[in-house]
C-alpha cells in the first residue's frame, strides 16, 4: 500500500481499509513477534501483559508516511491501547438522554438495571 493511497483513505475517512490491507496485517504480525506478544506500555511500568494490538506511536492520520514503518509501532494490550486513545471516555461519560444509540458497554448491562450503577459495581468489584 503506497503513501498516496493511505493519504486518500485518511481524506475519505476510510482508514479501516488500511487496517484490512495485507501490508498492515503483515507488519502487525512482525511487530507482535518482535515484541514477544508483550505489551510494551505495561513493560515500561514494570508489568507483564499480553499484547493483542499494535499501536502507532505517531498517529497514522498525522504521520501517514510512518504508517508502515515498524519502528513507529509497538505491541500493546487492549487496556493500554484504549487508554492511549481515550476510548474509555465514551463508556464513562453520560449518554445524551435524547440519543437512542447505546455504547458497547451498555449492551453488557442487564435489562432494567441502571447503566452507571452497573459500571460502578464492576469497578468496585461488586458485580
N, C-alpha and C positions, 0 to 999 in steps of 0.2 A: 504494500500500500504506500503510495507516494504522498509527499507533503501537500501537494496541491489538492488531492482528494481529501485528506484529513482536514484541511482548512475549509473546504467546501462543506464537509459534513458538519463542521462547527457552525458555519453560517446558516445552514439549513436546520440546525438543532436536531441532527440525526447521528450524533456521536455514537449511539448504540451500535450502529453498523461497523464502526471502527472496532469496538469490543467484540464483535462477532467474527472479525476477519481472521484468516489463517495466520497472518503476520503477528497479530496481538496474542492469539492463543498459543503460538509457538514461543513468543517472548515470555509470556506469563509462566509457562512450564519451566523455562530456563531459569527465571528469577526464583521461583519457588524451590527448584533444585539447588541453585546456588546458595540460597538462604536456609537450606536443610529443612524446609517447610516449617520454620520457626518465625514467629512474629518478631520483627526487628525492633519495633517500638517497645514491646514488653521486655525484650532483651536489654535495651538501653536502661530500663528501670529495674533490672535485676530479677525479672520474672521470666518464666518459660511458658509459652502457649503456642498452639499450632497456628500456622499462617494458612488462611483459606483464600485470602485476597492478595492481589498485587496492587500496590499503591504507587501512583506517580508522585514523586517528591515535588516536582514542579508541574503544576496542573496542565493538562493537555490543552484546555481552552486558551490558556495564556501563553503556553510554550509548545505549540504543535510540532515544532522541529525536534522536540525531545520525546515525542510520543512512543517511539520505538527504540529508544536508547536505554539499554539495560542498566546503566549506571544511574538513570533517573527513576528507577523502580526498586521497590523493596517488598518482600513478603510481609504481610501484616494480618493480624487476626480481625475478625468481624467487629469486635467491640472497639478496638483501636481505630479501625477504618471509619466506623460510624462517628466516633468522637472527632476524628480528624476533619470530617466533613460536616460535623454538627448535625448529623442525620437524626439524632435522637430528639432534637428540638421539636420536630413535628409530632412526636408522641407525648411530649411533656406539656406543650402549650395547650391551652384550652381551644377546643374546636369552635368555630363560628356557629352559633346556635341556629342560624338560618341555612347552614350547609347540610346537605344530605350525604356528603362524601365522608366516609369513615377512614381513619388512619389504620394502618395494618395492625397495630396493637389492639384496636377496638374489636377486631374480629376474634381475638382471644378471650375477650371479656364475656362471661356467661350472660345470657339474656336476662334482662331485668335488674342487673347489678350496675351500680354507678361506676363508670369507667375510671374516674380519678381515684376513687376508693380502692378499686380493684388493683390499679397500678401501685398505689401506696402500700397495700398489703404485700404485694410481691416484693417491693423494695425493702420492706421491713422484715421479710422472711416469714410472714404470717400465712401466706397462701400456698 
